[in-house]
Amino acid sequence: MTTLISFIIVLGILIFIHELGHFAVAKACGVGVEKFSLGFGPKLIGIKRGETEYGVKAIPAGAYVR
């Protein structure tokens, strides 16, 4: 069970870093980013700064940048 939980945590961190790369490159190239979210499903918490809405969703199985 510990191995499975560790795998999910490490995979979540890797996905977050990957999506953060998309976010950074888009911002550096002047592309507007509407949303940056960690997870999927219903929003748990969120904040809007400038044009970008940052959020944490209920299912921490990924991330996305829109």
Phi, psi and omega in degrees: 000321179298322179296318180296315179296318177298317179299315181296319179294314180295318179297319177299319178295317179296317179295318179299314179297320178300310181292327176297326175297316176300316180299312183296318180293319178299314179296320180294329181270001178083015178274132179290138178246115181284314184221144170227117187225141174258112180102179180228168177094203182294145181286130175270308177219154179197157179212145178248123178237116183065231180270353187254133174258122179258140182207161173238126183257171188288328184254104185279053184254017180169196179202165175205159176233129177240000000 
